[in-house]
């Protein structure tokens, strides 16, 4: 989960950098951020609902 949050942070930083580097696609940054927010939520739900069968 931490990794997906780090990707979001890096994508936001790259989007800010795009103000100075016109080759960087801000729309792509927005899509990456949106997708990783979904992934982060999915990972969080998986972690919360995980059943440890070794403890049973």
Helices and strands as residue ranges (DSSP letters): H 2-17, H 26-49
